[in-house]
Amino acid sequence: MTCGGFEANNEWRARYLGPGWELAKVGGTHFNLGDGIRTALALGGAPYGNWSGCHAVGWNGNASDYGDLNVGDRFQKHSYPLGLLINAHGERFIDEEFYFRNFTYACYGREILNQPEQFAWQIFDNKVTHLL
Ligand SMILES: Cc1cc2nc3c(=O)[nH]c(=O)nc-3n(C[C@H](O)[C@H](O)[C@H](O)COP(=O)(O)OP(=O)(O)OC[C@H]3O[C@@H](n4cnc5c(N)ncnc54)[C@H](O)[C@@H]3O)c2cc1C
């Protein structure tokens, strides 16, 4: 029952997380299609938990569609507290310093997905390049 969620199921992502989510890149295995959940529901199990939310982080736009075990979570892009995050129109859309990074990074992936063309740039200046 607990063998993974439905994060690799494009249709279920769009169905439960919302429009545009079928285009999101997936950090984990492409085997997690929700089979366990589907089986449980078919047997009369009650859906429970936060179906319309997820752990959504900024992810390298050049990454593969699903997770790569050789790379792991190094596709994550969340150094925004050191600089600015801007969308395709050159506009800021989040508060980079709203809280400690560990309290915001899993929310800001969703904010990036809501932007035009579903991407953002991280911008840094010379003062912080040694920290990246
Ligand atoms: C890149 C990345 C970084 C992460 N970093 C952290 C972190 O730092 N700290 C943290 O706490 N969490 C982290 N997580 C989250 C954490 O890894 C997951 O929440 C956790 O692994 C989920 O466990 P699970 O057993 O539900 O699913 P999984 O670990 O995904 O395991 C599900 C398994 O079931 C298999 N499976 C699926 N369907 C079937 C089927 N029909 N038949 C047979 N097998 C099937 C899949 O192949 C897979 O092996 C990270 C996740 C990712 C993707």
The ligand as a Gaussian input file, in Angstrom:
#p B3LYP/6-31G(d) Opt

LIG

0 1
 C       15.646000      13.804000      -4.861000
 C       14.952000      13.557000      -3.512000
 C       15.522000      14.013000      -2.332000
 C       14.905000      13.781000      -1.119000
 N       15.498000      14.237000       0.019000
 C       14.929000      13.971000       1.208000
 C       15.555000      14.368000       2.431000
 O       16.646000      14.958000       2.424000
 N       14.919000      14.107000       3.604000
 C       13.722000      13.428000       3.641000
 O       13.191000      13.173000       4.730000
 N       13.096000      13.047000       2.499000
 C       13.670000      13.285000       1.297000
 N       13.054000      12.904000       0.157000
 C       11.735000      12.266000       0.246000
 C       11.829000      10.785000       0.582000
 O       12.841000      10.201000      -0.202000
 C       10.491000      10.151000       0.269000
 O        9.487000      10.834000       0.978000
 C       10.489000       8.691000       0.652000
 O       11.467000       7.994000      -0.064000
 C        9.131000       8.097000       0.314000
 O        9.154000       6.723000       0.674000
 P        8.133000       5.703000       0.064000
 O        8.474000       4.359000       0.621000
 O        6.746000       6.235000       0.220000
 O        8.397000       5.731000      -1.517000
 P        9.763000       5.405000      -2.357000
 O       11.006000       5.563000      -1.571000
 O        9.589000       6.169000      -3.629000
 O        9.609000       3.861000      -2.619000
 C        8.552000       3.315000      -3.401000
 C        9.083000       2.063000      -4.071000
 O        7.974000       1.314000      -4.570000
 C        8.256000       0.907000      -5.899000
 N        6.964000       0.704000      -6.579000
 C        6.076000       1.654000      -6.983000
 N        5.010000       1.057000      -7.562000
 C        5.248000      -0.279000      -7.506000
 C        4.499000      -1.440000      -7.964000
 N        3.301000      -1.326000      -8.548000
 N        5.047000      -2.653000      -7.756000
 C        6.263000      -2.782000      -7.140000
 N        6.996000      -1.731000      -6.695000
 C        6.472000      -0.500000      -6.888000
 C        9.104000       2.015000      -6.484000
 O        9.879000       1.554000      -7.570000
 C        9.994000       2.375000      -5.273000
 O       11.154000       1.568000      -5.200000
 C       13.664000      13.098000      -1.080000
 C       13.085000      12.640000      -2.268000
 C       13.712000      12.868000      -3.471000
 C       13.064000      12.354000      -4.745000

